Amino acid sequence: MQTIPQILAKELDKPQPYIENVIALLDEGNTIPFIARYRKEQHGSMDDTALRKLEDRLRYLRSLAQRREEVKTAIAAQEKLTEELAAAIDTAATLAEVEDLYRPYKQKRRTRATVAREKGLEPLAVLLLAQGADCPAPEEAAAAYLDAEKGVETLADALQGANDIIAELLSDDADLRKTLRGLLLRQGHLHSLAVREEDSVYRLYYDFDQPLPKLAGRQILAINRGEKEGWLTVAVLLDRGAALDTLRRAVVKPRSAASAFVAAACEDAYDRLIYPSLEREARSTLTDGACEGAIAMFALNLKPLLMQPPVKGHVTMGLDPGYAHGCKVAVIDGTGKVLDTTVVYPTYGERQKKEAIAKLTAMARRCGVEHIAIGNGTASRETEQMTVEMLRGLPGVSYMIVNEAGASVYSASRLAAEEFPDYDVNLRSAVSIARRMQDPLAELVKIDPKAIGVGQYQHDMPQKRLDEALSGVVEDCVNAVGVDVNTASASLLGRVAGLTAATAKNIVKYREENGIFPDRRRLLKVPKLGPKAFEQCAGFLRVPESRLVLDNTGVHPESYGAAEALLALCGYTLEDVRQGGAALLAQKVKLLGEEKAAQQLGVGVPTLRDLVKELTRPGRDVRDDLPAPILRTDVLDIKDLKAGMVLTGTVRNVIDFGVFVDIGVHQDGLVHISQVCNKFIRHPSEIVAVGDVVKVVVLEVDEKKHRISLSMKQVPKEAK
């Protein structure tokens, strides 16, 4: 039997020693970001995504191993565990296979087969199922089991009882179930029908039929929801004849006197026990697969959204559009501090719109506003038009439409109440919108990832699994960027490797009571933040105010000696690093030879490369290397769009069938998967990600339905 490290090494195509190292690191309580960043030599530079995949699979394999032992113990307690059965359980590759093997020994509720066994009919069933050469005709065999006291008064009673036992035995046979399960998943169809003919969002599935292997995850989830809401009836269909042929070939022995009887029992077993069970399993398997796909897609979209380049250090006006309650306004300085707030009513009429422009223009001039962030919710279109008019009197000021998903969730949260106890809920959302433009990551970590709006059917997912996956993405993003320990909120600090919500709050409290942290080592003074937590978090926390420049880099304290030795080897000092004067460090290391330099420093080559990167650009933000967000000064209307127009847009969402792109019109345009590129792709995520700035050409505009069809592959070469 293969060990867990052997299985993982084969599945992940990684050397087994690397796998064993990662398992050991995880078992020691190390976090994924820490392992990914500071233990590269031990795992061959796997990234955080690969490590999380390994961790998930490790968790499954360990639960599988635990379940194997539980099942063997339970069967052994019945004194029915044979060497052959134990070996079969040990080699079972999935939990489903283990449960199949356990099925005959599991305590069952009272069944027809149970009743038949109580009547003493099991020997008859075993005799007939064996279909030996000397097996008598079923009626003849049944005659010996007539017993009025036990309720077996007729041959029909005896044969029915034998049939019930055989049906259950066949249903409990692990090999048969595995064979038929495979047949169903290969050849089965999912069929849905309308319960009523009223129009609904589920119309596509009112008479829908699709082979199981060709089903898309979004179709499965949509059908499940339609069924749950009472719009659809759903069934998994399989050619009954083909399934029965498979079952009979495995069970029925030709030319036996009992073969016809056993063949009939096969039909009963399939129709009454096997197929209903396998259908439930298939639905569950399809849903699990669809959910995992949707969760993966959600995570894939979330990462680039969180990693959007910030528009740092600028005074920003946040506008939270609305009709009934007006447009909420908040102005924040370059550090996110609120300077002023107000409410205007530009949608109430032309006079109120002019008043709003005058009021906001005066506020912008007074506060020195450089950028305006507009939420993309209700009344966003009207607010954008008002902003464009206002900008005519504010030269140099630009605006950006910001995805406000989750802003209302944050504004009504306990966290928002603690941050802004004196502000109305609506004004808090305006602050959040402004801060999303300044630093998307720092603001979005305050919101439940499910509320950010870059996935589909998130409310239909297994919530624990979804939370785990999305929290992992948030954690990876926060640690990839790094966090200023002297300015970060408790929400942001709580996402740093090794820190908990409690220790994050303790850091903030310590900072408030004792002043800023002068260096990383001071973190050890924080209550409940011990050596292990410090080891995990230190490299991801930045202290710009520290006298030691390394405290403002991604260099881990354990590597400070190696960093200083590297600088000395190449003729630099820490002061050179502080002044940005180590730009030629990489070239000098290359001349020395990476392997030779690493050996001299006592580190691995991956660590050496990371040291070079950090010392060359201290205090760098990895997001600064990404394409800057699009800032606008004018607005397009859907009426302005014409087929053939080439526009620049920002990818807002990536789903199975295409890409939604913000092109400066209130309604996002859709690039169908067939229009993403000139080669075959299985998913748009192979080409683009949320936040990407792309060129598109308008294919078609439907004003009535508010639909805009775009293409990326048809953009003229001269426009790219």
N, C-alpha and C positions, 0 to 999 in steps of 0.2 A: 504494500500500500504506500502511495506517495505521501510525503510529509507536506504540511502547509507551505513551507518555503519552496519546495520543489514545484508544487502546483502553481504558486504565484510567479515563480521565475519563468515557467513555461507560458502561462497566460499573458504576462506582461512583457515577455521577451527581454528579460533583464538577467544579468548574472546572479546566481543564487546567493553569493556572499553579500551583494548589495541588498537583496531582499531581507536576508537575515539581520543585517545591520539596521535597516529601517524598522523592522519588527522590534528589535532590542531598544532602539531609541524611543519608539512609541510606548513600549512597556515601561520605560524609565520616566515617563511623564513629559517628554518633550513635545512641543507643539509642531504642527505642520510647517508654519512659516519659519520657525527656528531651524528645523531640520533642512528645509529647502534652501535656506540662505547660508547657514553656518556649518553645515555638515555635508557639504557637497562631495568631499573625497570619499565619504563612507557609502554614498549611494549613486555615484556616477553622474551627479548634476541633474537628477530628476527635478522637474518643476513641481510647483504646488499642486497642479491639477493631477499629475501622475501619482503623486504621493497620496492625495485624497482618494483616488481610485484604488490604490493599494490598500489604504486603511479601510475603505468600505468593503472590499473583497475579503480582507483579513477578518473583519467582523463577521461576515457571512460564513466563512469557512470554519471559524471557531464555534459559531452557533450550530453549524452542521455537525461538527465533531461532538459537541455536547449532546445534541439530539441523538446521534448514533449511540452514545453510551447510555442515555436514558432508555432508549428502545431496547437495547440488549439487556439491560437490567430488568426491565419490565417483563420481557419474554422469558428470561432466566428464572424469574420468580415463579413462572408457570411451569418450570422444568421442561420447556419446549425449545430451548436455544441449542441448535446443533452447530457443529463447526462450519458446515456449509452455509447456514443462515447467517451466522456471525460474520463470515467472510463477505457475503452479499451485502450486508448492512455496512460493513467497513469500506466497501468499494463504491457504495451509492454516491453519485456525484451531486445530487440535489436533495433538498428537503422533501420534495414530492416523491422521489424514489424511496427514501427512507420510510415515509408514511405508507407507501404502497406495501412495503415489506412488513410493516407493523400491522397493517389492516386486518389480517386474519386473526391476530392475537389481541386486538383491542376490545375492551369491554363495550359491547353494543347494547343499544336499547332492544327490547323484545321485538323480534322480527318473525316473519313467516317461517324462516329457516330454524329459528330458535324453537318455535312451537313444534315443528316437525322432528327436531332432535329429541325433544322431551317425549315424543311419542315413540321413540326408539327406531326412527327411520333412517338414521345416518348410515348404518351398514348397507342398507339397500341402495342409497344414493352413491356410496363409494363403489359398490359392485357395478352398478350401471355405468357410472362415469369411467370406470377402468376399461369397459368394453373389451374384456378379455375374450380369447378364442372360445372358452367354455362358458361364456356368459349366457344365461338363458334369456328367453324373451321377457321383456319387462313385466307383463301380466303374470307370467309364471313365477318370476322372482318375487313379485309383490305379494303373492298368495301366502308366503311364509310370514308376513308381517301384519296380517289382519289381527286386530285386538280391539274388541268393542269397548273394553274398559278404558283403553287409552284414546278412544275416539277414532280409531282406524277401522271403520265398519265395512268399507268396500275397497275393491282394488283401485278404484278411482281416488279414494282418500289416500291410500298408500303411495300411489304414483304421483299425486299432486305434492305430497310432502317431500318425496325424493326430488321432484323437479325444483321445489323451493330451495332445498339444500344445495343442489347442483348449481342453481343460478347464483346463489350467494358465494359458493366456492369460486366460480368463474369470475364473479365481480371482484373478489378479494385477491385474485391471482396477479401478482406484481408484474410478471412478464407480459401477460395479456393486456393489462391496463397500459403499460408502457407502449406496446405495439399500437393499440387503438388510439392512444393519446397522440402519438406521432402521426397516425393517419388523419386524425381530425385536424391537427394543426397544419398539415400539408394540403389536404383536399377539402376541408370544411369551408362553408360560406357563412358570412354574417348577413342576416336578412332582417330588415325592419319595415314595418307597415304603420300607416297612420291609424290612430284610434278614432280621430275625427277629421273631417275635411276642411276645417277652418284653416285660414292661412296662418303661418307662424314662421319663426326663424328656422324651424326644423323641416321645412317643405322639401328640401333636397333629399330627405330620408323617409318620405312618405311611402315610397316603394323602392327600397334600396337593397341591392344585393352585390356583395363583393367577396372574392376569395380571401380567406384569412391572411395568407402571406402578403397580399397586396393592400391590406388595409392601412391607411395612414393614421397616426396617433390622434390627429385632430378629429378624424371621422369617428373613431371609437369614443372619444370623450364627448363629442357632440351627441352621438346616439345615446350614450349612457345618460346624459343630462335630459334629453328628450323623453327617454323612458321614465326617468325619475319624476319628471314634471307631468306625466300622464299624456304625452302627445304621441308616443310610439309604443308598439309592441316589438319585441326583439327576440330572435332565436338564432342559434347556431345550427346550421343544417349540414348534414353529411349524407352521402348516398348510402341508404340503409343496406342495399344489396351488397355493395362493396365491403361495408363493415362486417356484415354477417358472413360473407365469404371468407374474410380474413379470420374471423373468430372460429368458424367451422373447420377451416384448414388446420388450425392450431389444436382443436379439441376432438373433432369427430373422427373415428376410425372406421373406414369403409368396411362393408361386409360383416360388421358385428351385428348381432341380434338387437343390440341396444342403440345402434347408431342413429336411427330415426328419432328415438326418444331423446337422446342427448342433443341432437340437432334442434329439436323443439325447445329444449331447455336453454340452448344458446340464444334463441330468439327472445325467450322470456327474460333471460339475464341481461341481454343488450337493451331491450326496450324499457324494462322496468328499473334496472339498477345501474348498468354500466353507462349507457348514453346520458341519462339525466345528470349523473355525477360528472362525467367528462365535459358535458356542456357547461356546467357551473365552473369547472376548473378552467375551461378554455376562456370563458368570459372574464374570469379573474386574472388569467395569464395575460390576455389582451389588454385589460385595464391596467395591470401592473406595468406592462411594457410601455403603454401609452403615457402613463404617469411619469415613468422614469425618463422617457423622451422629452416630455413637456418640462419636467424639472431641469433636465440638462439644458434645454433651450432657454429656459428662464435664467439659469445661471450664466449661460453664454452671453445673453443680452445684458444681464445686470453688470457684468464686469466692465465692459467699455463705457457703460453709462456712469458708473462710479468713477471711472478713470478719465472722464472728460477733462480737458485742460481747463484750469481755473482762470478767471479773469481777475487776477490779484491786485490788491492795493489801490483800487479805484473806488471813488464815492459812487454808490449805486442806488438807484431808485427802483423799488420793487412795486409792481402794480398787480393787485389781485382783482381781476375783472368781476363784475356782477351787475345784475339788473336791479332787483328789488332793493338790495342793501347798498347799492352803489359800488364804486371802485375803491378798494382799500389801498392806501399808499403808505409806504415806509421808505425812508432814506437812511442808508447805513454808510459809515465811513470805511476806509480801506481795511480796517481790522474787523468789520462786522458789527461795530457798535451803532446802536440806533441813534440817529441825529434828530429825526422829526417824523411825525406821522400825521395823516389826515384822511378824509374820505371825500371823494368827488362823485358827481352824478352825471357823467357825460351821455348816458343813454336816455335821460329823461326828456330831452328836447334840445333844439339848437342853442337856445339861450344858456341852458345848463352846461352844454358842451363847451361853449365859449368861456363861461365862468371857470370850468374845470381847467381848461388850457391856461388861462391867465393865472390861476392859483398855483398850478404845478410848475409853470414857467418861473414864477417868482421863487418858489421853493427850490427849484433846481439851481437857479442863479445864486441864491443865498447860501446853499449848502455846497455848491461847487460840483454838482452831479456830472459825471462823465459818461455813465452808461445807464440804460434803463432795461430792467428785466420784466417781461410781461408774461403772466401765467396763461396757459393755453386752454383754460376752461371756459365756462359760460361767459358770453359777452367779450371774449378775447378779440374777436374780429373788430368790433366797434372800438374797443380800447386801443387796438393797434392803429386804426385809422386816426383816432384822436392824437395818438403819440406822434405819428408822422406829421400831422399839421403843427403840433407843438414844436417839433424839431426844426422847423423852418426858422423859428426864432431862437434856436439854441445851436449855433454852428459848432461842429466838432463833437456833439453828443450823438451816440448811436444806441440802437436797441437790439434786443434779442428775445425771441419767444422761448420761454422756459417751460419744460414739462412740469406741471404743477401736481402731478399724481402724488397723492399722499400728503400734500400740504395741509389739507383740512384735517387729516388724521393726526398729524403732528400738532396743529394749532389747538386741538381739543385735548391733547394728552397731558398727563401729569408733568412731564418734562417741560413742555412749553409753559405751563402754569408756573413752574419753578423758575424758568428763565425770565419770563415776562409777566410777573404777577399783576402789574398795573395796566396791562394792555387787554383790549377786547380780543376775543378769539379770532375774529376776522382780521384784525391788524397783525396778529401773530403770523398768519399765513402770508401776509405781504412781506414781512421780515424774512420768512423762510424762502420765498421766491427770490428776493434780492440776494440772499446768501448763497442760494443754489448757483447763481451766476458767478459769484466770487470764488467759491470753493465747493463744487458739487459734492465731493466726497464727505467733507466735514459736516455738511448739512443733511445729506441723505442717510448717514449712519444713525440719525435720530429717529428714523422712520422704519416701521416694519417693512422688510424688503418686499413682502407680498403686495404692499400697497403702492409700489413704485410704478407699476403698470407696464412692464416689458415682457409679459408672458401671456399665456392663454389658459383659461380654466383653472386658475390657481386655487380657487375655492373648492375644486373637485379633487385636489391632490391629497395624498396622505400628509396631513399637516406637519407631523413630526419630521418626516423625511424631507419635505420641502424646506422647513425651517433649518434643518441641519445643512442642507446643500447651500442655501442662500447665505446663511451665517458664515459658512466656509468661504464663500466668494467675498463677502464684505471683509472678513478677517484678512484674506490674502491681499486685497486692494489696499487696506489701511496700512499693512505692514510693508507692502511694496513701496508706498509713498513715504512712509515715516511720519512721525507725529512730534510736533513741538510741545515738549512737556510743560512749558511755561505759559502756553496760550490755549491748549486743547481743552475741550469740554470733557466732562466725565463720560459722555456718550461715545466720543471718539477714543478716549483712552481705554474704555472698556473693550474695544475691539483689538487692542494690541496684544500680541502673543504673550501669554503668561499672566496677563492681568484679568481680573474679574470685575464685575460691576462694583463690588465692595472696595477692592483695592484702588480702582479708578477714582471712586469718590474720596478715598483717603488721600490720594495724591493731590486732588483739587483742594481738599480741606487743609492739608499740610502747606500747600502753596499760599493759600489765603492767610494762614496763621503765621507763617515764617518767611514770607516773601518768595521770590523766584528761586528755582533750583540753580545753584551756581555751577554744578557739574552733575554727571551721571551718578557718581558714587553716592551723592546725597540721597538718592532714591532709597537707599538701604535704611534710611531713618524713618521712612513712611511705615506706619503701623500695618502689620499683616503682610508686608512685602518682604519675603524672605529671600535667601540666596538663590533658590531654584527659580522663583518668579523673576528675580533680577537677571539671572542668566538668560531666561527666555525673552525678556522684554527690552533689555538694555540697548541692543543693537538697533532697535526700531524707534527708540525715543531720541529726539534731537534736543540739544541744549545750545542754542545759538549764542547765549550769553557766556558760555564757559570760556575760561582762559585757554583750555586745551582744545584746539581746533578739531581733534578727532571726535570730541563729544557732539559735534554737529555734522557727523557723517554716518554712513551705514557700517563703519568699521566697528566690530564688536570689541568690547574692552579686553577680552581674552587675546585679541590680536594686536593690541596697541604696541607691544614690544616688536612684533614682526613688521608693523607699519613703519615704526621709527627706524628699524634696521634697514628696511627697503629704501627709505629716503636717504639714509647715510650712504648706502651702497651706490646710489645714483647721484650723490653730491647735492642733495636737497636737505632742507630743514623744515620743521613744522611751521615756522614763520613763512617760508616760501609757499606752503600749502594755503595758509591763511590769506596770503596776498594773491592767490591764484597764479603763482609762479612756477607750478610744477607741470605745466602743459606738455613738456617733452618726456614725461616719466615713462609712458608706454614705449616710446622709441628706444629709450635707454635700456629698458628691461629686455626689449627684443634683441638689442645688440649683445647684451649679456647672455641671452638665452633663457627662456622661461624656466625650463626644467632645472638648469644650473642655479638660477636665482632662487627658485622655490626651495631647492635642496639647502642652499646656504641659509635661508631664513627659517627652515624647519617647518614649512607649510606645503600644502599641495598646490598644484598649478591652478585649479579653480579658485582657491582662496587668494592666491597671488593676483589673478586677474581682477577679482573683486576689489582688492586693496588698491590696485592701480586706478581703477575706475573711480573709486571714492576719493582718492587723494588728488586726482586730476581736477575733479569738480566738486569740492566740498559744499555741502548744503544744497545740492542739486535736487530738483523735483523731476522725477521720471516723466511726469505728465507734460512737462514743457517741450518734450521731444515729439509730442503728438500734434496733429493738425489743429490749429486754433479754431475756436467756434466762429460761426458766421455772425458778424454784427451788421445790422441793416440800418438804412436811413430812409428807405421808402417802402411802400407796400404794394403787393400785387393783389388783384381781385381775380376770382375764378373767371370772370368775364374777360379779363385781359389775356387769358391763356389761349394760345392758338397751337394747333398741331404743327410740329416742326421746331417750336421754340426750344432752345438749349438753355438750361438753368443749372445753377449750383444749389445743392440742397444738403441737408443733414439727415442721416439715417436715424429714424425714431424707433423702429421695431423691426425685428427679423423673425419671420414665422415660416412654417413649412412651405407655403405656396408663394412666398414673395417677400418684398421689402417695402415698408412704408417710409416715404421720404418727405421731410418738411422742405418745401420749395418757396416758403414765404407767403403761401396762401393759407387761409385758416384751415382748409381741409388738406390733410396729407395725401400725397399721390402714391399709387401702388405700382411698383415694378414687379410684374409677375415673374416667377422663377425662370420662365422661358426667355425673359428679356434682360436677365442679369448679365450674361456673358455669352460668348460665341462657342463655348464648349459645354458638354453635358456635365451637370452637377446634380448631386443628390439633394443638396440643401443650400439655400442662399448663404448660410453662414460660412460656407467654404470660400466665399468671395468678399463679403462685407460684414461689418459689425456695427452695433448701435454706436452712434456718435461719429461715424465716418463721414467725411465731407466728399460728396460724389457729384459728378456731372450727369445730368439726365436730359433726355429729349421728350417733349410732350407728344404722345401718340393720339390721345383722344380725351375730350372733356365732355362730361354729361352734367350740365348745370342743375337739372331737375333732381337727379339722384346724388348730386355732390360727389361725383366720382371722377378721378383724374388718373388716366392710364399713362405710365411713363416707361421709358426704356433706358437702360444703361448701355446695352450693347450697340444700339443704333446711333449713339452720339457720334457726329462727324469727327474724323481724326484731327482736323484743324481746330476743333473746339475743345479737345482734351488737354 
